[in-house]
Amino acid sequence: MVTGSMLILIFLLALGALFFLILKLKVEPFLSLIGVAFATAIAIGMPLKEVAVTVTQGFGNTMAGVGILIGLGVIFGQFLGASGAVEKIAQAVLKAFGIKRSPAGLGLTGTVVSIPVFFDAAFVILSGLIKSLSKKTGLSVITFVTALGVGLIVSHNMVAPTPGPLVVAENTKADLGLFILYGILVSIPATLIGGYLYGLFIGKRVQHSGEIEEVEMNPEDAPKKEISTGLSFFMLGLPIILILANTVSQLAFPGTGLASFLGFVGEKNIALFISVVAALILLRPYISIPYDRLYSEAINSAGIIILITGAGGAFGAVINKSGVGEYLIATMQSWSIPVLLLAFIFSQILRASLGSATVALVTTSSILGPMTADLGVSPILLGLAICAGGIGLSLPNDSGFWVVNRFGKLTIPQTLKAWTIGGFIAGLTALACVFILSLFSGILPGL
């Protein structure tokens, strides 16, 4: 097989081919990733009989970790949205912050809501709040668009069980409960600085001239009755509580029956399945949309996510087997680039170039994850640095860019100034928080 600097050239050519296929030729990312994975395996001199095995095993291993979770997570988000729980959570958080600090409230609302609900859907659901808040406060629409968009994308990249960070936790072998906990801790300052403070800054300097597009729900799809705030927060937090309970019990009561029980119900697949079952029962009185339609929409959404996620794992498996990761790490370590910064840069380059945060996180963690022990860094810190790199630099090749552009009624330059740069600042803030956490390695649990 090819070794040394030629690996870097093949790696760059593979990335270039991937970008060309997705961005220029508009080939579906799943097909592009699988095709480039096969071509890269051949180019590095992998024995032909191993090519298909490596690609399919990379796909399968990724799916073994997150396939069920993605499907359950999308269904769970569908039920929360259809029941009115998402809107109720938003109203409660904004009420707690007050009108004048509502951009911060909206940003943190986005951070909470985007844990179970995918970015595009969450932005569309919550964008209806932007216009009314702008009128009440006199603050620029751009301030609220930035706060909401950044808040959503931060937790979309930092907090499991969203697919991207979930795969990162799996690939780095990080404890999922602690990974969620630290992900939340890092997300809060990232949202406040990149979304709220930068949103206030850019809102005063960029004049918004558009009219916010308000999404009207079909009256037949409106919830049957208003859901309570308590039930809304309970449903949102249930899978996270179960997973965290597993982690805490293993630390506090190792080897006990309680730890065994919580270890079972807090296992990520079981926890999310329990949450979906609870949603089926507890949210039924509030949902008017036929269940078969909810399932159909969720499965349609999950299908492409599962395929792209698995294909990213397949491509990452080929890159990992080529040895390019070890070579890059060794080379860049000789340049004295910190490992956490290296992980951030890798993820950021893929995020900006491919337009998919999930693909960036899956690919980067597939390359660096297996080398966590050799790198001498905590799996949690490495995973969080990778996740931080996936936050910013959303460009027109990203569907999220156009969701913000359309529902925020921004021009392309305004979208770049508010959304793209705001996300980049949030990503840098998250990375800074990861470095701060690294100062407590050996003191805080898991670090």
JORAGI-V662724 format. One record per backbone hydrogen bond with DSSP energy under -1.0 kcal/mol. CO is the residue of the C=O (numbers start at 1). NH is the residue of the N-H. Records with the same first field share a line. If there is no record, write none. Layout:
BEGIN
CO: NH  NH
END
This chain:
BEGIN
4: 7
5: 9
6: 10
7: 11
8: 12
9: 13
10: 14
11: 15
12: 16
13: 17
14: 18
15: 19
16: 20
17: 21
18: 22
19: 23
20: 24  25
21: 27
28: 32
29: 33
30: 34
31: 35
32: 36
33: 37
34: 38
35: 39
36: 40
37: 41
38: 42
39: 43
40: 44
41: 46
42: 45
44: 2
47: 50
50: 54
51: 55
52: 56
53: 57
54: 58
55: 59
56: 60
57: 61
58: 62
59: 63
60: 64
61: 65
62: 66
63: 67
66: 70
67: 71
68: 72
69: 73
70: 74
71: 75
72: 76
73: 77
74: 78
75: 79
76: 80
77: 81
78: 82
79: 83
80: 85  86
84: 88
85: 89
86: 90
87: 91
88: 92
89: 93
90: 94
91: 95
92: 96
93: 97
94: 98
99: 102
101: 105
102: 106
103: 107
104: 108
105: 109
106: 110
107: 111
108: 112
109: 113
110: 114
112: 115
113: 117
118: 122
119: 123
120: 124
121: 125
122: 126
123: 127
126: 129
127: 130
129: 133
130: 134
131: 135
132: 136
133: 137
134: 138
140: 144
141: 145
142: 146
143: 147
144: 148
145: 149
146: 150
147: 151
148: 152
149: 153
150: 154
151: 155
152: 156
153: 157
154: 158
155: 159
159: 162
162: 166
163: 167
164: 168
165: 169
166: 170
167: 171
168: 172
169: 174
175: 179
176: 180
177: 181
178: 182
179: 183
180: 184
181: 185
182: 186
183: 187
184: 188
186: 190
187: 191
188: 192
189: 193
190: 194
191: 195  196
192: 197
193: 198
196: 200
197: 201
198: 202
199: 203
200: 204
202: 206
218: 221
228: 232
229: 233
230: 234
231: 235
232: 236
233: 237
234: 238
237: 241
238: 242
239: 243
240: 244
241: 245
242: 246
243: 247
244: 248
245: 249
246: 250
247: 251
248: 252
249: 253
253: 256
256: 260
257: 261
258: 262
259: 263
260: 264
261: 265
262: 266
264: 267
267: 271
268: 272
269: 273
270: 274
271: 275
272: 276
273: 277
274: 278
275: 279
276: 280
277: 281
278: 282
279: 283
283: 286  287
286: 224
290: 294
291: 295
292: 296
293: 297
294: 298
295: 299
296: 300
297: 301
298: 302
299: 303
301: 305
302: 306
303: 307
304: 308
305: 309
306: 310
307: 311
308: 312
309: 313
310: 314
311: 315
312: 316
313: 317
314: 318
315: 319
316: 320
317: 321
318: 322
323: 327
324: 328
325: 329
326: 330
327: 331
328: 332
329: 333
330: 334
332: 337
333: 336
338: 342
339: 343
340: 344
341: 345
342: 346
343: 347
344: 348
345: 349
346: 350
347: 351
348: 352
349: 353
350: 354
351: 355
356: 360
357: 361
358: 362
359: 363
360: 364
361: 365
362: 366
363: 367
364: 368
365: 369
368: 371
369: 372
371: 375
372: 377
378: 382
379: 383
380: 384
381: 385
382: 386
383: 387
384: 388
385: 389
388: 391
395: 398
399: 403
400: 404
401: 405
402: 406
403: 407
404: 408
405: 410
411: 415
412: 416
413: 417
414: 418
415: 419  420
416: 421
419: 423
420: 393  424
421: 425
422: 426
423: 427
424: 428
425: 429
426: 430
427: 431
428: 432
429: 433
430: 434
431: 435
432: 436
433: 437
434: 438
436: 439
437: 440
438: 441
440: 443  444
444: 447
END
